[in-house]
Amino acid sequence: MSWYVIDAVDSAFERTKKCLLEPFDFWKWVKLTIIVLLIGGGASFNTGGGNYSFDESDASTFEDITAGSGDIFQGIFENIASNIVAYIIGIILLLIILALVFSYISSVMEFVLVKSLVSNDVRFWEYSRSFLGKGFGLFIFRLLIAIIFLIIVGIMSLPLFYFLISQGDADFGSTFAAGIIYFMLFLFIIIVIGIIGGIIGSFVNLSIPVSLYTGSSIFKAFSMVLKKFRQDWQQIVIYWLGRIVLIIAVGIVVGIVTLIVAAIALILLLIIDGALYLVLSALLPGSDMVVWIILAPVILIQIILLVLIIAFVGMPATLFLKYHMLTFLQMWCPDLEIPMFDRQEEYTMEDTAASS
């Protein structure tokens, strides 16, 4: 019995090579990198906090500053302090809205990437406008799945929270032992839910090209993938195992290359920053604050540039894995007509040979 997850590797590699290198097109790489970034960047926010402690010396310093700066700054500070809860709620709501917006953009870009790879023709704006509706359907579908998983995790967490609240005056030893048991059980449940989420995510990813090339909604495409899974589940199980190995192998290679490129780029950027600092310090002696005000936007641009460089280097790996998924889907669902660009080239060559 042939395992499609293995058979798809060679074709995926050849298709990736043809897409990116035959011929090499820098702007095509840039557009694909942006698409991959928008897919990977959907609904991902990292916030950090400091470990700053406010003691009496800080308070006196603050009073000196506010006294010297005028009553207006003190009024602003008091206004923020009195409405801190409202500001926190506003920030949380803003982050949620941004997360939803970027999640929708990510869903649209999923279809844009599949269409670009299948046709080997990247048309960012044209495809984006074409898939606004399908992207919204995928966004709603993923949102419903996320809500269901949050509800499940919340229900599973209730016994642990109830235990923590009810054991306030209990013996420490028995409480600690029972708490460890509850926590391990909760962790096990979370791991199981995570595995189930990964399986569902795999079905969703397979449903995207099915939805695109059957003209059906993502909900209908998902049901079609599930139906095919019931008919031929062995290939999918081996596909999951093979993908884990493939992702680890590709991740190691890309990680090594990315570290090398990022280190070189970082060294060059640090040299540039050092040279700019020396030049500005010489031109503006005794004005370190002005120097750093000038350098700040330069450093911000360099950080964005460094992120783009890293994404540029890692983009081929994402394309390879996506081509691997599409090739597997072609083998697993032979009735699904995915008009791959290399198949079209083969048909053209066959027609030319037959006519001659």
N, C-alpha and C positions, 0 to 999 in steps of 0.2 A: 504493500500500500504506500502510495506516495504522499508525503506530508507537504502541503502547500506552503507552510511557513518557511520551510527550507528551500523549496523550489523557487520561491519568490525573491530570494536574496540576490541572485545574479541579475535577474531582469531589473530589479529596483536599482542596483548599482549602475547598470548600463543606462537606464533612463535618467538617473541623476547626473551622470557624466554628460549625456547629450544635452540635457536641459541647461547645465551650468557652463559647459566648456566647449560645446560644438554649435556655434562659435562662442567665445567668451564675450560677454556683454556686461560691462561694469554697471550700467544703469539698471539692467535686469536684476543683477545681484542686489543692488540697493533697494529696488522695489520689493523683491522677495524678502529681504531682511526686514523691511518695515512691516510687511504683512505678518511675518513670523513674530515680530515684537508685539504687534497689536493682538495677536492671538494669545501669546504667552502673558501679556500684560493685563489681560482683562481681570478686573475685580481683585487686584492684588495690592494691598496696602501694608506698609510696615511703618509703625510709629515707634519712636523711642523716647525714653524719658531720662532725665539726669538724676544724679544722686546729690543734689545740692541741698545743704542744710542752712536754715536761716537762723543765725544766732544773734546775740545782742550787738556784737560789733558790726554785723551786716545791717542791723536795724539802724544804728547810729549813722552809718555811711549812707543808708538810703534817705534818712532824714536830712542829711547835709545836701544830698543831691536834689531832693525835692524842694528844699528851702532855697537853694541857689537857682533852680530852674523855674520857680514860680508856682503859684497855686494851681495853674492849669494842669500840670502833670499830676499833682496830688489828686485833683478832681477826677482825672482819667483813671488813675489807679483805684480810687475808691469806687468808681462806677463799675469797673471790671470786677473788683472784689465782691461787690454787692450783687452782681448778676452772674457770678461764676457758674452756677448750675445751668442757667439759660445758655451761656456761651458753650459749655460742654455739650449740652443737648444739641445745640446748633451745629457744632463741629461734627458730632456723631452722625446727625442727619445728612450733613454735607458729604461726609465720607461714604455713607450708604448710597446716596444719589450718584456720586462719582463712580462707586463700585458697580452700580447697575448700568450706568452709561457705558463704562468700559467693557462690561460683560456683554452688552448688546453689540458693541463694536467688534469684540472678539468673535461673537457668533456669526456676524456678517463676514468677517475675514476668513472663517473656516471654509465657507463656500467659495470665496474668492481664491483661496489657496488651492483648493481641489480643482477648480476650473482652470487656473493658471498652469498647474502641473499637467493636467490631462491634455490641454491644448498646446502646452509649451509656448504660450503667448500670454505675457503678463500685461493686463490692462486694468490698472488699479481702480481708476475712477469709474470706468464703464461697468466692470464687474460689481463694484460696490453698489452702484445704483441699481443694478439688476437684481441683487440678492438682498435688498433691504427687507422684503417680505419674508423670505425664507430664513434670514438671519433672526428676524423677530420671533418666528415660530420656534427656532432652536433656542433662543434666549428664554422664552416662556417655558419650554420643555425642561431646560436645565434648572430654571428657577423653581419649578414645581418639584423636581427631584431633590434640590437642595433643601426646600422647605420640609419635605417628607423626612429627609434624613435628620434635619435639626429637631423635628418633633420626636423622632425615634430616640435620638441621643438624649433629649430632654427627659423623656419618659424613663429611659434606662438610668438616668442620673438621679431620679427622685429618691430611690432607696438609700443611695449614698448620702445625699443631702439630709434626708430625714434622720439617718443614723448619726451624722455629725451634730445635728441640732439637739437630738434627744439624749446624747451621752455627755452632757455638760458636767454632771456631778458623779459620774460613774468612776469605778476604779480604773486607774491609768493603764495597768497591765492588760486587763481584759478588753478595755476600750481600744488600746493600740493594736492588739492581736486581731480583734474583730474588724477594726478599720483597715488593716492590711488585707484581710480577706475580701472585704467589700471593694477595696480599691483594685485588687488584682482581678476580681470578677468584672468590675467596670472596665478595666483596661482590656481585658479579653473581649468584651462585647464591642468596644471601640475598634479593636483590630479586625474583628469579624465584619463589622459594619464598613470599615475601610476597604476590606477585600471585596465585599459586595458592591461598594461604590466604584471600585476600579473595574469590576466586571461590567457594571451598567455603563460606565464611561466608555469602555471598549465597544459595547453595542451601539452607543450613541455615535462614536466616531465612524463606525461602519455604516451607520444609517445616513450620514451626511451625503456621501456620493450616491447611495441608493435613492435618497430623496431628490437629489439633483438630476439624476439620469432616468428616473421613472416619472418625474413630474408630480410626485406625491408629496404630502406634508411630512414633516419629520415624525409625527406621531404614527402615520401609516407606515413610513419606512422602518421605524423601530419595530413595529409589529411584524413586518416582513422579515426582518433580520432574526427576530425571535422564532418565527415559524421555521426559517431555514436552520436555526440552531437545533430545534427539536428533531429535524430530519437528519442532520449531520453534525452532532455535537462533538465527535472525536476530533475533527479538524480544528474546531475552535479551542478546545482544551489544550491541544498541542500548540496552537497559535499563541495562546496566552503564555505558556511556558517558554516558547521560542522567543517571543517578544521581550520577555524579561531578560533572557540571556543577551539578546541583540542590543537592547537598550543599555545594559551594563557595559558591553564591549564598546559600543559607539561612544558612550559617556566617558569611558577611560581615555580613549584616543582623543576625543574632542577636548577633554579636560587638560590633557598634557599640552596639546597645541595651544589652547586658549591661555594657559598659564605662561607659556613662553612668549606668545604675542603680547599679552597684557603686561608682562614684566618689561619687555622692550619698550612698549609704548609708554608705560609709566615712567621709566628712566628718562626717556626723551622729554616727556612733559615736565618732569622735575627739573631737568637741565634748563628748559625754556623758562620755567617759573623763577629759578634761581637767577638767571641772567636778567630777566625783567626786573626782579627785585633790586639787584645791584644797580641797574641803570636808573631806575626810579629813585632809589635812595641817594644816588649821586646828584640827580637833577633836583630832588626835593629834600635837602638835608634837614633833619630834625622834624620831619612830617611823616612819621610812620603810619599814623591813622589815614592820611590821604593816600599813601602808597598802598595800603591794604584795601582801601575803598576802590582803587583802580584795579587791583589784582583780583578782587572777589569775583566780578563777572567773568574775567578771563579763566579763573579756576573752575567756575561753574560750567562754562562752555567746554573746557577740557574734560570734565567729568562726563558730560553728555557725549562727547566725542569718544571717550574711552568705552562707554557702554555700547555705543554703536559699533566700535571696532570689535568688541567681544561678540556682539550679536552677529556681525558680519562673518566672523570666523566660524561660529557655531551653526549658522544657517544651513550649510550643506547637509549636516547631520539630520536636522529636522526634515529637510526635503527627502533624504534617503529613507527615513522611517515612514514618511507619508507615502512615498512611492511603494515601499514595501507593503503597506496596508492596502493600497489600491490594487497592487498586483495580486496579493492574496485574495482580495475580494473578487477579482476577475476569475481566479481559479475556483474559488469556493462557490460562486454564483455565476456559472457560465451563461445563464439566460440573461444576465444583466449586461446590457450593451454600454460599455464605457469606451468612448471614442478616443483611445490613447493615441497620441501624436505619432508614435513609432509604428503602430498598427496602420495608421493612415498612409504613412510613408511606404510600408510594405505593399499595401493595396495599390498605391500609385505605381510602384515599380513593377508589380505583376501586370497591371493593365498596359503599361508601356511596352513590356516584353511581349505580351500577347498581341498587341496591335502591330508590332514590328515583325 
